[in-house]
């Protein structure tokens, strides 16, 4: 069994396959959590996807996150959080004061306008550490990690026979899961897969110890009138992660070629500083960019690849990749091992629902 991609979805698939005693090799071109899985926010919400096809997947996954935090036996920053909505401006202060009770550390010019979640409904993980913990646990159960660039799926008589790597190797396998984030889209011309593309965003990480566990979603206006929606997530290791700048730049050939725009990162740091004096004084320790995998209808692809027996895909989770990875991994492991997913209904995510890319 081969899993292509060592991001959070691939690591989750590998973990749940290995937990079932299935021999699995993860094939990864660069490194564990080297793209969006290592550079995203790690915010988890129980019910924010309710009312959409993602609702049951998100609820199942939120519960699995709590179970995995105990099961994996590794501290990767899982904790419950209170979550708030704020309004802030790059220049000037809003009038009227906080609309709901605000934590004392939110002492900048921002206004807390609503409570969005509690410790019952919102939580977080540190994504790179979570991904690594999943893959470490899979390897402890016999899984292997192979560094190589997947070039194509090897087929024999209409069924998967393994994958071919760019350096000429063929890795044998009777089943293949494609979980390469936005780079899964590079396989669309070779397989009957719908379009998968990358949506670029930026983030900064601030050194800010002792900031409480409060997730912030900010309605922000820059001095030149741009409307942004920064997200701010304090982490237990003494850092605060800030994201929220979109960029239409095309997907590069590999994660190593993703470029960081210093100006966009500076805007995010200033936005954080407007809501808290602690963040205004904080040093930037990382400036990053990544591409989230998205599909034409905004729903992930989870299931069988049409027309090729033994081929599966798990990608396109957009902003909810970290949240929905555990339920995706469990359901796909069930589909591979038993022929049907029993924990979550995957019909809404069937790759066959969208026209294959040409």
C-alpha positions in Angstrom: 0.0 0.0 0.0 1.4 3.4 -1.0 0.4 6.8 0.3 1.7 9.7 -1.8 2.3 12.8 0.3 3.5 13.3 3.9 1.2 16.2 4.7 -1.4 15.9 7.4 -3.9 14.0 5.2 -1.4 11.5 3.9 0.0 11.1 7.5 -3.5 10.5 8.8 -4.3 7.9 6.1 -1.0 6.2 6.8 -1.7 6.1 10.5 -5.1 4.6 10.3 -4.0 2.0 7.7 -1.0 1.0 9.9 -3.3 0.8 12.9 -5.2 -1.8 11.0 -2.0 -3.8 10.4 -1.8 -2.8 6.7 1.8 -2.4 5.4 2.1 1.1 4.1 4.8 3.2 2.5 4.5 7.0 2.4 6.2 8.5 -0.6 7.1 12.2 -0.2 9.2 14.5 -2.4 10.4 17.0 0.2 9.8 16.3 3.8 7.1 15.7 6.4 4.6 18.6 6.7 6.8 20.7 4.3 3.9 22.6 2.7 0.5 23.8 4.1 0.5 21.1 6.8 3.5 22.8 8.4 2.5 26.4 7.8 -1.2 26.6 8.5 -3.0 27.7 11.6 -4.2 24.4 13.1 -7.6 25.8 14.2 -10.3 23.2 14.9 -14.0 23.9 15.1 -16.8 21.4 15.9 -19.7 23.1 14.2 -18.5 25.7 11.8 -19.2 23.4 8.8 -22.7 22.6 9.9 -25.3 23.1 7.2 -22.8 22.0 4.5 -21.7 18.6 3.3 -18.6 19.1 5.4 -20.6 19.1 8.6 -20.6 15.4 9.5 -16.9 15.1 8.5 -15.9 18.0 10.7 -17.9 16.8 13.7 -16.4 13.3 13.4 -12.9 14.8 13.0 -13.2 17.2 15.9 -14.0 14.2 18.1 -11.1 12.2 16.7 -8.7 15.0 17.4 -9.6 14.7 21.1 -9.1 11.0 21.0 -5.8 11.2 19.1 -4.4 13.7 21.6 -4.6 10.9 24.2 -3.9 8.0 21.9 -0.7 9.3 20.2 1.0 10.1 23.5 2.8 13.1 22.1 2.4 16.8 23.0 1.8 18.5 19.7 -0.1 21.6 21.1 -3.6 20.2 21.3 -5.8 22.3 23.5 -9.3 23.7 23.7 -9.8 27.5 23.1 -12.3 30.3 23.4 -12.7 32.1 20.1 -13.6 35.7 19.4 -14.5 38.0 16.6 -12.9 41.5 16.5 -13.0 44.6 14.4 -9.8 46.7 13.9 -8.4 49.3 11.7 -4.8 50.0 10.7 -5.2 53.6 11.6 -7.6 55.1 14.2 -9.7 53.5 16.8 -13.2 52.2 16.6 -15.8 53.8 18.9 -18.3 52.2 21.3 -16.0 49.7 23.1 -16.3 45.9 23.2 -19.7 44.4 22.4 -19.0 41.3 24.6 -16.7 40.7 27.6 -13.1 40.9 26.3 -10.0 39.1 27.7 -7.7 41.7 29.3 -4.8 41.0 26.9 -6.9 42.4 24.0 -5.9 45.9 25.0 -5.2 47.5 21.6 -7.5 49.5 19.4 -9.6 46.5 18.3 -13.2 45.9 19.4 -14.4 42.5 20.4 -17.7 42.1 18.6 -18.8 38.5 19.3 -17.9 35.2 20.9 -17.6 32.6 18.1 -16.7 29.5 20.1 -15.9 28.1 23.5 -13.6 25.3 24.8 -16.5 23.0 24.0 -16.5 23.8 20.3 -13.1 25.2 19.3 -9.5 23.9 19.7 -6.1 23.9 18.1 -3.0 21.9 17.3 0.4 22.9 16.1 0.1 21.5 12.6 3.7 20.4 11.8 4.0 18.7 15.2 0.6 17.0 14.7 1.5 15.7 11.3 4.8 14.5 12.6 3.1 12.7 15.5 0.8 10.9 13.1 3.6 9.7 10.9 5.8 8.7 13.8 2.9 6.6 15.2 2.4 5.0 11.8 6.1 4.2 11.5 6.0 2.7 15.0 3.4 0.3 13.6 5.6 -0.6 10.6 5.0 2.1 8.1 7.9 3.4 6.0 8.8 6.8 4.6 10.3 7.0 1.1 11.7 10.3 -0.2 11.0 10.6 -3.9 9.0 12.5 -6.5 5.9 10.7 -7.7 5.7 10.9 -11.5 2.8 8.6 -12.3 0.7 5.7 -11.1 1.8 2.4 -12.5 -1.1 0.3 -13.9 -1.6 -3.2 -15.0 -4.9 -4.5 -16.6 -6.8 -1.4 -15.4 -5.6 -1.7 -11.8 -2.9 0.0 -9.7 0.5 -1.7 -9.7 2.4 1.0 -7.8 3.9 4.4 -8.5 6.8 5.5 -10.7 9.1 8.1 -9.4 10.9 10.8 -11.3 14.3 9.1 -10.8 13.1 6.0 -12.7 12.1 3.8 -9.7 8.9 1.8 -9.6 7.5 1.2 -6.1 5.2 -1.7 -6.1 1.8 -1.5 -4.4 -1.7 -3.0 -4.8 -3.3 0.3 -3.8 -2.3 3.9 -4.0 -3.6 7.0 -2.2 -2.9 10.4 -3.8 -2.6 12.9 -0.9 -0.2 15.5 -2.3 -2.2 18.6 -1.5 -2.4 21.0 -4.5 0.3 19.1 -6.3 -2.2 16.2 -6.6 -3.6 18.3 -9.5 -0.5 17.5 -11.5 -1.8 13.9 -11.8 -5.1 15.0 -13.3 -3.9 14.7 -16.9 -2.8 11.0 -16.2 -5.9 10.0 -14.3 -9.6 10.8 -14.4 -9.4 13.4 -11.6 -11.2 16.7 -11.3 -9.1 19.9 -11.1 -7.2 20.5 -7.9 -5.3 23.8 -7.6 -3.5 25.8 -4.9 -4.7 29.0 -3.1 -1.7 30.9 -1.7 -1.7 32.6 1.6 0.9 34.2 4.0 1.5 33.9 7.7 3.8 35.3 10.3 4.8 33.8 13.7 5.4 36.1 16.6 7.5 35.4 19.8 4.9 36.2 22.4 5.0 34.0 25.5 2.1 33.8 28.1 -0.6 34.8 25.6 -3.8 33.0 26.6 -5.6 30.3 24.5 -7.9 32.6 22.6 -8.4 32.3 18.8 -9.1 35.6 17.1 -10.9 36.3 13.8 -10.5 40.0 12.8 -12.5 42.2 10.5 -9.6 44.5 9.5 -9.2 47.5 7.2 -5.8 48.8 6.0 -5.0 52.5 5.7 -5.5 52.2 1.9 -9.0 50.7 2.3 -8.4 47.0 1.8 -10.6 44.6 3.7 -8.7 41.7 5.2 -9.7 38.9 7.6 -6.6 38.1 9.7 -6.7 35.1 12.0 -4.6 35.0 15.2 -3.8 31.8 17.1 -1.7 31.8 20.2 0.2 28.6 20.7 1.2 26.9 23.9 4.9 26.9 23.0 5.0 30.7 23.4 4.4 31.8 19.8 1.4 33.5 18.1 0.5 32.6 14.6 -1.1 35.2 12.3 -2.4 34.5 8.8 -4.9 36.0 6.3 -3.3 37.5 3.1 -4.4 35.8 -0.2 -2.3 35.8 -3.3 -3.3 34.6 -6.8 0.2 33.5 -7.6 0.4 30.2 -9.5 1.4 27.0 -7.8 5.2 26.3 -8.2 6.7 22.9 -9.0 7.6 22.1 -5.4 7.1 23.4 -1.9 10.8 24.6 -1.8 9.9 27.1 -4.6 7.1 28.9 -2.7 8.0 32.6 -2.4 7.3 34.7 0.6 6.2 38.3 0.2 7.7 40.5 2.9 5.1 43.3 2.5 2.2 40.9 3.0 3.8 39.5 6.1 4.3 43.0 7.5 0.6 43.8 7.1 -0.3 40.8 9.1 2.1 41.7 11.9 0.7 45.2 12.1 -2.8 43.8 12.2 -1.9 41.7 15.2 -0.3 44.6 16.9 -3.5 46.6 16.6 -5.5 44.3 18.8 -2.9 43.7 21.6 0.1 45.7 22.9 1.8 42.3 23.7 1.6 41.5 19.9 2.6 45.0 18.9 5.9 44.5 20.8 6.5 40.9 19.7 9.4 39.9 17.4 8.6 38.2 14.1 10.3 34.8 14.2 9.0 33.3 10.9 7.5 34.6 7.7 5.9 31.9 5.6 3.7 31.2 2.6 1.8 28.1 1.5 -0.8 26.8 -0.9 -4.0 25.2 0.3 -5.5 22.6 -2.0 -8.9 23.6 -3.3 -11.5 22.2 -5.8 -14.0 23.8 -8.1 -16.9 23.3 -5.8 -15.0 23.9 -2.5 -15.4 20.3 -1.3 -12.5 17.8 -0.9 -11.9 14.8 -3.1 -12.0 11.7 -0.9 -12.6 8.3 -2.5 -11.8 6.1 -5.4 -10.1 7.5 -8.5 -12.6 6.7 -11.4 -11.4 4.1 -13.9 -8.4 2.7 -12.0 -8.9 -0.1 -9.5 -7.0 0.4 -6.3 -6.4 4.1 -6.8 -7.7 6.6 -4.2 -7.5 10.3 -3.6 -7.6 12.5 -0.5 -7.1 16.2 -1.1 -8.8 19.6 -1.7 -9.7 20.3 1.9 -9.1 24.0 1.5 -8.9 25.9 4.9 -10.1 22.8 6.9 -7.3 20.4 6.1 -5.9 20.1 9.7 -9.4 19.8 11.1 -10.7 17.2 8.7 -7.6 15.1 8.3 -8.3 12.5 11.0 -11.8 11.6 9.8 -10.5 11.6 6.2 -7.7 9.2 7.2 -10.0 6.9 9.1 -12.7 6.8 6.4 -10.2 6.2 3.6 -8.6 3.4 5.6 -12.0 1.8 6.0 -12.7 2.2 2.2 -9.3 0.6 1.4 -9.5 -2.2 3.9 -13.2 -3.0 3.8 -14.5 -1.6 0.5 -16.7 0.9 2.3 -16.3 3.8 4.7 -18.4 3.3 7.9 -17.4 6.2 10.1 -18.3 9.0 7.6 -20.5 9.0 4.5 -18.1 10.0 1.7 -20.6 10.3 -1.1 -20.5 14.1 -1.1 -16.7 13.9 -1.7 -16.7 11.3 -4.5 -14.2 12.5 -7.1 -16.6 11.3 -9.8 -19.0 14.1 -8.9 -16.9 16.7 -10.8 -15.9 16.6 -14.5 -12.4 15.2 -14.8 -9.7 17.6 -15.8 -8.6 17.6 -19.5 
